[in-house]
Amino acid sequence: MNNLKRYSVLLHITGWIIFSIIPLMALPFNNIFSSPNYKVFIYQQLFSTVLLIMVFYINLHVITPNYLNAKKSWYFLGFFTLGLCLVLVINSVAYEFLFKPHFKHFFFPKTSMRFNNGKPIQPPSRLFNPRYFGIFFSYLLSVIASSMLALVYERTRSKEENQQMLLEKTAAELAVLKLQVSPHFLFNTLNNIRWLARQKSEMTEDAVVKLSQLLRYMIYQSGNDKVSLDHEIEHLRNYIDLQKMRLTEKNSVDFICEGDTSQIMIEPLLFIPFVENAFKYGLHNQEKSDILTGIRVTKNEIWFYAENMIHGSNMLLADENSGIGILNVERRLALHYPDLHELHIRNAEGKFRVDLKIKTT
């Protein structure tokens, strides 16, 4: 459809040239140029073609869009009849006063025009002149063609508008999803800083600096459609470093990156909800707690994984509360990576495991 729009002017010009030439092809070419009337006939054809061009584009841009599409068929029928009458009257007046005086005889000798087997040929009736039937069929063809083209244009425009509305709706949904992620993330991080402040830890200042870096990323990078995977990894490292400030000797956190991440672009804040859940439900002050997260990049795929232990009562909380962030990520994956991702979440044997694979090509 884009190619048709690009070459629409050329297609219209070509179509009208062909339309104008077709009546000439029915003439006896052996003596068309030897007849003194051929120029007058061509002028008459051009005059009729200009009228039909006017009818075509008025119907294309005004009559059909405003009346046929709006299902006002009686108005459309009225304009059709009015236009036909005007075309017939204008052609008749032009023929009688502009072209007929210049016709000495048509493309045949005078004798053949006046006699047939020795009998004089009666002039055609003004009411049933075959020329009027030609004008009528040409007019009908122009109206049908322009109406069909107008309906196609309208359907295409409606489809494009629906697609644009869908894109805008999708963009709005993504914006809302990102806003849902951000307050949850900020709430958890402030809780961590509050915990450090209550402990009067020397790491409180470093935690505030880490938080400022995280907020800077969220404000200036998360609004982009795509970010560098390196930046996303740096953001995860800052978050993990911030969380490590409150770990005990019984807690361990590993974050592993493998592969070339320098040339890959990805949706921002896709992994952070899983890492948040791992820290929220995977740590315990009295029991051994291990959190394992990582990103592995291959030639055609990004593999993110996160695994944490769930301790006692935290298992029920994880089932009830962690679903919002995960649902947000699932929705964003469906919008941005349809048929290009695999998300597997398992909660078995006291461990919560997330595996997310995204195809990059």
BELMO-V817613 format. One record per residue. N is the residue number from 1. PSI is psi as a letter, one per 30 degrees, with the letter a starting at -180 (none if undefined). NEAR is the number of other C-alpha atoms within 12 Angstrom. D_CENTER is the distance of its C-alpha to the mean C-alpha in Angstrom with 2 decimals. Layout:
n psi near d_center
N PSI NEAR D_CENTER
N PSI NEAR D_CENTER
//
This chain:
n psi near d_center
1 e 14 12.47
2 e 11 11.95
3 e 10 15.53
4 e 15 16.81
5 e 14 15.72
6 e 11 17.34
7 g 13 20.51
8 e 16 20.67
9 e 13 23.82
10 e 14 25.57
11 e 15 24.82
12 e 21 26.18
13 e 14 29.24
14 e 14 29.94
15 e 18 29.69
16 e 26 32.12
17 e 19 34.51
18 e 15 34.68
19 e 24 35.14
20 f 27 37.99
21 f 17 39.70
22 e 16 39.82
23 e 23 42.73
24 f 23 44.70
25 f 13 44.54
26 f 12 46.68
27 l 19 49.49
28 j 16 52.54
29 f 15 51.64
30 f 12 55.23
31 g 15 56.32
32 e 23 53.24
33 f 19 53.88
34 f 15 57.63
35 k 23 57.29
36 f 19 57.81
37 f 24 55.09
38 e 26 52.09
39 e 20 50.97
40 e 26 51.33
41 e 30 49.36
42 e 23 46.52
43 e 22 46.53
44 e 32 46.43
45 e 30 43.44
46 e 24 41.60
47 e 25 42.46
48 e 36 41.18
49 e 29 37.96
50 e 24 37.33
51 e 29 37.85
52 e 37 35.41
53 e 29 32.80
54 e 23 33.27
55 e 35 33.00
56 e 34 29.86
57 f 25 27.88
58 e 23 29.39
59 e 35 28.37
60 e 30 24.87
61 f 24 24.09
62 e 22 26.58
63 e 32 28.31
64 e 36 25.73
65 e 29 22.91
66 f 22 25.57
67 e 24 27.87
68 e 29 26.70
69 e 25 23.28
70 g 16 25.14
71 h 15 27.54
72 i 16 30.46
73 e 17 31.83
74 e 15 35.31
75 e 19 34.20
76 e 24 32.25
77 e 19 35.40
78 e 16 37.53
79 e 24 35.54
80 e 30 35.61
81 e 19 39.40
82 e 17 39.96
83 e 28 38.02
84 e 29 39.98
85 e 19 43.25
86 e 22 42.45
87 e 34 41.52
88 e 29 44.70
89 e 19 46.88
90 e 23 45.56
91 e 31 45.94
92 e 24 49.43
93 e 17 50.58
94 e 24 49.27
95 e 25 50.95
96 e 16 54.25
97 f 14 54.58
98 e 18 52.61
99 e 27 52.68
100 e 20 55.50
101 f 14 58.30
102 f 20 57.32
103 j 23 57.37
104 e 18 60.87
105 l 22 59.97
106 b 27 56.81
107 g 27 56.29
108 l 24 59.45
109 l 17 63.10
110 e 16 64.59
111 e 16 66.92
112 f 16 64.16
113 f 20 62.27
114 f 18 65.38
115 k 15 67.13
116 j 12 66.33
117 h 10 69.34
118 f 10 71.60
119 k 11 70.14
120 k 13 68.34
121 k 15 64.64
122 k 11 63.82
123 k 13 61.05
124 k 13 57.88
125 k 11 57.60
126 e 14 55.53
127 e 12 53.89
128 h 12 53.06
129 k 15 52.44
130 f 14 50.21
131 e 22 48.41
132 e 25 47.04
133 e 16 45.59
134 e 19 43.79
135 e 31 42.38
136 e 27 41.36
137 e 19 39.51
138 e 30 37.78
139 e 35 36.73
140 e 23 35.55
141 e 22 33.52
142 e 35 31.87
143 e 34 31.00
144 e 23 29.65
145 e 26 27.52
146 e 30 26.13
147 e 31 25.54
148 e 22 23.64
149 e 24 21.51
150 e 29 20.93
151 e 27 19.94
152 e 20 17.42
153 e 24 15.97
154 e 22 16.01
155 e 17 14.37
156 e 18 11.49
157 e 18 11.27
158 e 15 11.59
159 e 15 8.86
160 e 16 6.35
161 e 14 8.40
162 e 14 8.36
163 e 14 4.76
164 e 14 5.64
165 e 14 8.87
166 e 15 8.12
167 e 16 6.89
168 e 14 9.97
169 e 15 12.00
170 e 19 11.46
171 e 20 12.48
172 e 17 15.35
173 e 21 16.41
174 e 31 16.62
175 e 24 18.63
176 e 19 20.90
177 e 31 21.42
178 e 33 22.49
179 e 21 24.77
180 e 23 26.26
181 e 32 27.06
182 e 30 28.63
183 e 18 31.37
184 e 24 32.39
185 e 31 32.77
186 e 24 34.64
187 e 17 36.89
188 e 26 37.99
189 e 35 38.65
190 e 25 40.73
191 e 22 42.71
192 e 33 43.54
193 e 32 44.74
194 e 21 46.76
195 e 21 48.38
196 e 25 49.34
197 e 20 50.73
198 e 14 52.87
199 f 14 54.21
200 h 13 54.96
201 k 17 53.40
202 f 15 53.46
203 f 24 49.92
204 e 26 48.65
205 e 18 48.08
206 e 21 46.24
207 e 31 44.09
208 e 27 43.20
209 e 19 42.27
210 e 30 40.05
211 e 32 38.40
212 e 23 37.74
213 e 24 36.07
214 e 34 33.90
215 e 23 32.95
216 e 18 32.23
217 e 27 29.79
218 e 29 28.09
219 e 18 27.90
220 f 17 26.90
221 e 24 25.00
222 f 30 23.36
223 f 23 21.03
224 l 20 19.41
225 e 21 16.45
226 k 20 18.85
227 l 27 22.63
228 k 24 25.29
229 e 32 26.83
230 e 24 30.17
231 e 29 29.43
232 e 32 28.40
233 e 36 31.64
234 e 27 33.65
235 e 32 32.30
236 e 38 33.42
237 e 29 36.78
238 e 30 37.35
239 e 40 36.72
240 e 36 38.99
241 e 30 41.66
242 e 35 41.61
243 e 39 42.10
244 f 29 44.87
245 f 31 46.99
246 g 33 47.97
247 l 27 48.60
248 a 18 52.07
249 f 17 53.97
250 f 18 52.84
251 k 25 49.15
252 k 30 47.38
253 k 34 43.84
254 k 26 42.45
255 j 27 39.17
256 k 21 38.72
257 k 26 36.22
258 k 20 36.29
259 l 20 34.55
260 j 19 32.84
261 g 27 30.37
262 f 18 30.18
263 g 18 27.13
264 k 26 24.78
265 k 25 21.99
266 l 31 21.11
267 k 30 19.79
268 l 38 22.65
269 h 45 25.11
270 e 42 24.31
271 f 43 27.97
272 e 40 29.94
273 e 35 29.96
274 e 44 31.69
275 e 45 34.15
276 e 39 34.87
277 e 38 35.69
278 e 40 37.89
279 e 43 39.97
280 e 33 39.99
281 f 34 41.32
282 f 40 42.75
283 k 36 45.52
284 k 27 49.03
285 f 17 51.93
286 f 13 54.63
287 l 18 53.10
288 k 20 51.76
289 k 29 47.99
290 k 31 45.86
291 k 38 42.20
292 k 31 40.46
293 l 37 36.98
294 l 32 35.49
295 k 34 32.67
296 k 26 33.05
297 k 29 30.85
298 a 21 31.09
299 e 17 29.51
300 g 19 26.36
301 k 25 26.54
302 k 33 27.20
303 j 31 29.65
304 k 38 30.43
305 l 35 33.36
306 k 38 35.44
307 k 37 38.66
308 l 40 41.12
309 k 35 44.12
310 k 33 44.20
311 j 27 47.57
312 c 18 49.13
313 f 15 47.81
314 f 25 44.70
315 e 26 43.41
316 e 16 43.05
317 e 17 41.43
318 e 30 38.92
319 e 21 38.00
320 e 15 37.67
321 f 18 36.08
322 f 29 34.07
323 f 19 31.41
324 e 21 29.35
325 e 33 28.49
326 e 33 27.85
327 e 22 25.57
328 e 30 23.52
329 e 33 23.29
330 e 27 22.42
331 e 25 19.54
332 e 32 18.18
333 e 29 18.78
334 e 22 16.91
335 e 25 13.77
336 f 26 14.10
337 h 23 16.18
338 k 15 15.58
339 g 15 18.31
340 g 19 19.33
341 l 27 21.91
342 k 22 25.20
343 j 31 26.83
344 k 21 30.43
345 k 25 32.56
346 k 20 36.25
347 j 20 39.03
348 k 15 42.30
349 h 13 45.82
350 g 22 45.40
351 k 27 42.51
352 k 35 38.86
353 k 29 36.68
354 k 31 33.00
355 k 27 31.43
356 k 33 27.82
357 k 28 26.59
358 k 34 23.29
359 k 25 22.50
360 f 23 21.84
361 none 14 21.01
//
